[in-house]
Amino acid sequence: MTSFLITNVEHGLVGDRNGSRVSGAIRVRDGVIDAVGALLPEPGERMVDAAGCVVTPGLVNTHHHLFQSVLKAVPEGMNASLNDWLMKVPFTYWPLLDEEALRVSATIGMAELALTGATTVADHHYIYSDRYDYDPAAVLFEVAKRFGMRFVLARGGGTKGRVFDDPTLPPPPVETLDDFLTGVEAAASRWHDPSPFAMTRVACAPTTPTFNVDPGELTEIALSARAKGLRLHSHLSENFAYVDFTLSKYGQRPIPWLSQHGWLGEDVWFAHLVECDAAEVARMAETGTAMAHCPQANARLGSGIAPADSLHGLGGTVSLAVDGAGANEAADMGAALYAAFSLHRAAKGADAVTVETVLNWTTEGGAAVLGYDRIGQLAPGMAADIAVFDLSHPRNMGLHDPALAPMITGAASLKHSFVGGRQIVEDGRIPWLDLENLAEDARRVTHGLMEKRKEAAAQVSAVA
């Protein structure tokens, strides 16, 4: 059923840059918001009661790594900085992930996101290897379809592997340029839907433009993606190693260097951008190049705080992302909202961001980053991607302005959510998902990975 009336809306947030609010009721007809305001029920109309709740657009997560949901709190990487963490977690464990592990991991991640208000997820999957006897993209789209959430696969990978200090690491998975482009094209031909209300899309997303492809390949990758109508995505400037790399090799910082290879524009978004100076921020704003801001993971790894506030202030496009759970064990949207609100103010002062701004990043901003112009706001004509947050939890008691709860209480208390008018979460539950069974699967898969890791380490020691 994709037509109904949300009633008793006292605390409704549009999600726009102005922090606009709505009240009364929201009519959904055939999966689209038909009207907002003082509306009366029509005969036989299904009603959803929002009394005691906050209503927002469905939240948009623009950068994730779903394969990492079974790599949380790996002891060797728990207190590590970014470079060491990359060595000790994803680039140590990737060969151990079989099809079941990826499916269970993706299910955990999507459940975390759905239960905290996300209705659209972009997953940057960057491990494609001939060691795998399955197609990671097929697994990820299969899981997303079960949840009924909009899903964008940022199809990653690279033609060369990043070099780390540990010689015992398994060789990183790489593809030829032809194989990489063919892989992107194959995913796009099967799943990319450019229509305004698309449930599935594909982006072209080499892991990093600095460490994982040759400079001469960047332009060809960009031209190939744009010829297919695909957006471009990658990690960039997550720490100073990225900046040092381009300065030492090309005498330029990453953003001006990438501008020479066609990697700036309104169809490009980068994750992180912690080490991005004022000139680079200005260049991004001028070109429409967007940011996926990952405040928790950047803080957890000691990388810093990206200039998301500066880009937003210049009229640029900022979105919010939780990043992979291997580097951010609290992979939920409510925690990301509060982290974005509090970290910028702690480092830069109380004028850095407002609560309304961080909501805009994860609604209208996220939609713009992914190329959706019909999601991200509570307004007539927009898709009925809607989140309804319950205010009854003690963390929300005593609020003078209850509408701010999703951004400031640190963890969203979701009651209902809808994607295109179809209910995804109902009374705080995903109706079809047995959490007890998922927890058992997670324990079994995680224990299996730990045992495989011990065996692999023992084999390395025996050879040494």
C-alpha positions in Angstrom: 0.0 0.0 0.0 1.6 3.2 -1.1 -1.2 5.7 -0.4 -2.0 6.9 3.1 -2.2 9.9 5.4 0.3 10.7 8.1 -1.7 12.5 10.8 -1.0 14.5 13.9 2.3 15.8 12.5 3.4 18.3 15.2 7.2 18.1 14.6 7.9 17.9 10.8 11.3 18.8 9.3 11.4 19.5 5.6 15.2 18.8 5.3 16.0 21.9 3.3 18.8 24.4 3.9 16.5 26.8 5.6 15.5 24.3 8.3 11.8 24.7 7.3 9.2 22.9 9.3 5.7 21.4 8.5 2.8 20.4 10.6 -0.7 19.0 10.3 -0.7 16.0 7.9 1.2 14.5 5.0 -0.8 12.8 2.2 1.0 10.1 0.2 -0.6 9.0 -3.0 1.0 6.2 -5.2 4.3 6.5 -3.4 4.7 10.3 -3.8 4.0 13.1 -1.3 0.7 14.6 -2.6 0.1 17.4 -0.1 1.3 18.7 3.3 -0.5 20.8 5.8 -4.1 21.0 7.2 -5.5 18.0 5.6 -8.7 16.0 6.4 -8.9 12.2 5.9 -10.6 11.0 2.8 -13.1 8.1 3.0 -11.4 4.8 3.6 -8.0 6.4 3.6 -5.3 4.5 5.6 -3.9 6.6 8.4 -0.5 6.6 10.2 -0.5 8.4 13.5 2.6 10.6 14.1 1.5 11.9 17.5 4.5 12.1 19.8 6.9 11.7 16.9 9.3 13.7 14.7 8.8 13.3 11.0 11.7 13.9 8.6 12.6 12.8 5.0 14.2 9.4 4.9 17.9 9.7 5.7 20.5 9.2 3.0 23.8 7.5 3.7 26.2 8.3 0.9 29.3 6.2 1.7 29.4 2.8 3.4 31.3 -0.5 3.3 28.8 -3.1 4.1 31.4 -5.9 4.0 32.9 -4.5 7.2 29.9 -5.2 9.4 31.5 -8.4 10.5 34.9 -6.7 11.0 33.9 -4.5 14.0 36.4 -4.0 16.8 39.1 -6.1 15.4 41.7 -5.9 18.2 44.7 -5.3 16.0 43.0 -2.3 14.5 40.9 -0.9 17.3 43.4 1.7 18.4 45.2 2.1 15.1 45.4 5.2 12.9 44.1 5.0 9.3 47.1 3.5 7.5 47.7 0.8 10.1 44.0 0.1 10.4 43.8 -0.5 6.6 46.6 -3.0 6.9 45.2 -4.8 9.9 41.5 -4.9 9.1 40.2 -4.7 5.5 43.4 -5.7 3.7 44.1 -8.5 6.1 40.6 -10.0 6.2 39.3 -9.5 2.6 40.5 -13.0 1.4 38.6 -14.6 4.2 35.1 -13.2 3.2 33.1 -15.9 1.5 29.6 -15.4 0.0 27.8 -16.1 3.3 30.0 -13.7 5.2 29.3 -10.9 2.8 25.6 -11.6 2.8 25.4 -11.7 6.6 27.6 -8.6 6.9 25.4 -6.7 4.4 22.3 -7.7 6.2 23.7 -6.5 9.5 24.7 -3.1 8.0 21.4 -2.6 6.2 19.5 -3.4 9.4 21.5 -0.9 11.4 20.8 1.7 8.8 17.1 1.0 8.3 16.5 1.0 12.0 18.0 4.4 12.4 16.1 6.1 9.7 18.1 5.5 6.5 16.0 4.9 3.4 18.8 5.3 0.8 22.3 3.7 1.0 25.3 4.1 -1.2 27.8 1.3 -0.7 31.4 1.7 -1.9 32.4 -1.9 -2.4 36.1 -2.0 -3.5 37.1 -5.7 -3.3 36.7 -7.7 -6.5 39.0 -10.7 -6.8 39.3 -13.8 -8.9 39.7 -15.6 -5.5 35.9 -15.1 -5.0 33.5 -17.7 -6.5 30.7 -15.2 -6.3 29.8 -11.7 -7.5 29.8 -9.3 -4.6 27.6 -6.8 -6.5 24.9 -9.4 -6.9 25.0 -10.2 -3.2 24.7 -6.6 -2.2 21.8 -5.8 -4.5 20.0 -9.0 -3.4 20.2 -7.9 0.3 19.2 -4.3 -0.5 16.1 -5.6 -2.4 15.0 -7.6 0.6 15.1 -4.4 2.7 13.3 -2.4 0.1 15.7 0.5 0.4 17.1 2.6 -2.4 20.6 1.3 -3.1 23.5 2.8 -5.0 26.5 0.5 -5.6 29.7 2.5 -6.0 31.5 -0.2 -7.9 35.1 0.1 -6.7 38.4 -1.6 -7.2 41.6 -0.6 -8.9 44.4 -1.5 -11.3 47.1 -1.4 -8.7 47.2 -2.1 -5.0 48.3 0.2 -2.2 51.6 -0.7 -0.8 51.7 -1.2 3.0 54.6 -1.9 5.4 53.6 -5.4 6.3 55.1 -7.9 3.8 52.9 -10.7 5.1 49.7 -9.1 3.9 48.0 -11.0 1.1 48.5 -9.2 -2.3 45.7 -6.7 -2.7 43.1 -7.5 -5.3 43.6 -5.7 -8.6 42.1 -5.8 -12.1 43.3 -4.6 -15.5 41.8 -1.3 -16.6 39.7 -3.2 -19.2 38.4 -5.6 -16.5 37.6 -2.8 -14.1 35.7 -0.9 -16.8 34.0 -4.1 -17.9 32.9 -4.8 -14.3 31.4 -1.3 -13.9 29.6 -1.7 -17.2 28.3 -5.1 -16.3 26.9 -3.8 -13.0 25.4 -0.8 -14.7 23.7 -2.7 -17.5 22.0 -5.0 -14.9 21.2 -2.5 -12.1 21.6 1.1 -13.1 18.2 2.9 -13.3 18.5 6.6 -14.2 14.8 7.3 -13.6 13.9 9.9 -10.8 12.5 7.3 -8.4 15.0 4.6 -9.1 15.5 1.9 -6.5 18.9 0.8 -7.8 21.8 2.7 -9.3 25.5 2.2 -10.0 28.4 4.6 -9.8 32.0 4.2 -11.0 34.2 4.3 -7.9 37.9 3.3 -8.0 39.0 2.9 -4.4 41.3 5.9 -4.6 42.4 8.0 -7.5 45.8 8.4 -5.9 46.9 4.9 -4.8 44.8 2.5 -6.9 44.9 3.7 -10.5 47.6 5.1 -12.8 47.2 8.8 -13.5 46.9 8.1 -17.2 43.8 5.9 -16.5 41.9 8.5 -14.6 40.7 10.4 -17.7 39.6 7.2 -19.4 37.7 6.1 -16.4 35.9 9.4 -16.1 35.0 9.5 -19.8 33.8 5.9 -19.7 31.6 6.5 -16.7 30.1 9.7 -18.1 29.4 8.0 -21.5 27.2 5.5 -19.5 25.6 8.3 -17.4 27.3 7.1 -14.2 28.5 9.3 -11.4 32.1 9.2 -10.1 33.0 8.4 -6.5 36.2 7.7 -4.5 38.0 8.1 -1.3 40.1 11.3 -1.2 42.4 13.2 1.3 41.3 11.0 4.2 44.6 11.9 5.8 47.8 13.7 4.8 49.2 10.6 3.0 47.0 11.5 0.1 48.2 15.1 0.0 51.8 14.1 0.4 51.5 11.6 -2.5 50.3 14.1 -5.1 52.6 16.9 -3.8 55.6 14.7 -4.0 54.8 13.1 -7.4 53.0 15.9 -9.2 53.7 19.1 -7.2 50.0 19.6 -6.6 47.4 18.9 -3.9 44.7 16.3 -4.8 41.9 18.6 -5.9 43.8 20.7 -8.5 45.6 17.5 -9.6 42.3 15.7 -10.2 40.8 18.7 -12.1 43.3 18.0 -14.9 41.9 14.5 -15.2 38.2 15.3 -15.4 37.5 14.3 -11.9 35.6 17.4 -10.7 32.0 18.3 -11.4 28.4 18.0 -10.3 28.5 14.2 -11.0 31.5 13.6 -8.7 31.5 13.0 -4.9 34.4 12.2 -2.7 34.4 10.6 0.8 36.3 12.1 3.7 38.3 15.1 2.4 39.7 15.7 5.9 43.0 17.2 4.5 41.3 19.7 2.1 42.6 23.3 2.3 40.5 26.5 1.7 41.5 26.7 -2.0 40.4 23.2 -2.6 37.1 23.7 -0.8 36.5 26.8 -2.9 37.3 24.8 -6.1 34.8 22.1 -5.1 32.1 24.6 -4.5 32.8 26.3 -7.8 32.6 23.0 -9.7 29.8 21.4 -7.8 32.0 18.6 -6.6 30.4 17.0 -3.5 31.5 15.6 -0.2 30.4 12.5 1.7 31.2 13.6 5.3 32.2 10.7 7.6 32.7 12.4 11.0 32.7 9.3 13.2 35.2 7.2 11.2 37.5 10.2 10.7 37.4 10.8 14.5 37.7 7.1 15.4 40.9 6.8 13.3 42.3 10.1 14.5 42.3 11.5 11.0 40.6 14.8 11.9 37.4 16.7 10.9 36.6 17.5 7.3 35.7 21.1 6.3 32.1 20.2 5.6 31.0 23.4 7.3 33.1 25.5 5.0 31.9 23.7 1.8 28.3 24.1 3.0 28.9 27.8 3.7 30.1 28.4 0.2 26.9 26.8 -1.2 28.6 23.5 -2.0 27.0 20.1 -1.7 27.6 18.2 1.6 26.2 14.8 2.5 26.5 12.6 5.6 27.9 9.0 5.8 28.6 6.5 8.5 31.5 4.8 6.6 32.3 1.2 7.2 31.6 -0.5 10.5 35.2 -1.7 10.7 36.2 1.9 11.4 33.0 3.0 13.0 31.3 0.5 15.1 28.3 2.8 15.6 27.2 2.6 12.0 23.8 4.3 12.6 22.4 7.6 11.2 21.4 9.1 14.5 24.9 8.8 15.9 26.3 10.3 12.7 24.0 13.3 12.9 25.1 14.0 16.5 28.8 13.5 15.7 28.6 15.9 12.8 26.8 18.5 15.1 29.1 18.2 18.1 32.5 17.6 16.5 32.5 20.7 14.3 31.4 22.8 17.2 34.0 21.3 19.5 36.8 22.0 17.1 35.7 25.2 15.4 33.3 26.9 17.8 29.5 27.1 18.3 28.9 29.0 15.0 30.3 26.1 12.9 27.1 24.2 12.3 23.5 24.1 13.4 21.2 21.1 14.0 19.2 22.1 10.9 22.4 22.0 8.8 23.4 18.5 9.7 19.9 17.3 8.9 20.1 19.0 5.5 23.4 17.1 4.9 21.7 13.7 5.4 18.5 14.5 3.5 18.5 17.1 0.6 22.3 17.0 0.5 22.5 13.3 0.3 19.9 13.1 -2.4 21.8 15.7 -4.5 25.1 13.9 -4.1 23.6 10.7 -5.5 21.8 12.5 -8.3 18.3 12.1 -7.0 16.1 15.2 -7.3 12.9 13.6 -6.1 14.0 12.5 -2.7 15.4 14.3 0.4 12.5 16.7 1.3 9.1 16.5 2.8 7.3 18.4 0.0 4.6 17.8 -2.6 6.0 15.9 -5.7 8.8 14.3 -3.7 9.1 10.5 -3.2 7.4 9.3 0.0 10.7 8.4 1.6 9.8 9.3 5.1 11.1 8.6 8.6 9.0 8.8 11.8 11.0 9.0 15.0 9.5 8.1 18.4 9.9 10.6 21.2 8.9 8.3 24.1 12.4 7.1 25.0 13.8 8.7 28.1 16.6 10.2 26.1 14.0 12.4 24.4 12.2 13.5 27.6 12.4 17.1 28.7 13.2 18.5 25.2 11.9 22.1 24.8 12.1 21.6 21.0 11.3 17.9 20.4 11.8 18.3 16.6 15.6 18.4 17.2 15.6 14.9 18.7 16.9 12.9 15.7 20.0 15.2 15.5 20.9 15.7 19.2 20.0 12.7 21.2 22.8 10.7 19.7 20.8 7.7 18.5 17.6 7.8 16.5 14.6 6.0 17.9 12.8 5.1 14.7 9.1 4.1 14.8 8.2 3.9 11.1 9.9 4.4 7.8 8.7 4.3 4.2 10.4 4.2 0.8 8.3 5.3 -2.1 5.3 4.9 0.3 6.1 1.2 1.1 6.6 0.6 4.8 10.1 -0.6 5.6 10.1 -0.3 9.4 7.0 -0.8 11.4 6.8 0.0 15.1 10.5 -0.1 15.4 10.9 -3.5 13.7 11.8 -4.7 10.2 8.8 -7.1 9.9 10.5 -9.9 7.9 13.8 -9.8 9.7 14.4 -12.2 12.6 17.0 -10.4 14.7 17.7 -13.5 16.8 18.6 -15.5 13.8 20.7 -12.7 12.4 22.6 -12.4 15.7 23.4 -16.1 15.6 24.5 -15.8 12.0 26.7 -12.9 12.9 28.3 -14.8 15.8 29.0 -17.8 13.7 30.4 -15.8 10.7 32.5 -13.6 13.0 33.9 -16.6 14.9 34.7 -18.3 11.6 36.6 -15.2 10.3 38.6 -15.2 13.6 39.5 -18.8 13.2 40.5 -18.4 9.5 42.7 -15.5 10.5 44.5 -17.6 13.1 45.1 -20.3 10.6 46.4 -17.8 8.0 48.7 -16.3 10.6 50.0 -19.7 11.6 50.8 -20.5 8.0 52.8 -17.3 7.6 54.7 -18.0 10.7 55.5 -21.5 9.6 56.9 -20.2 6.2 58.9 -17.6 8.0 
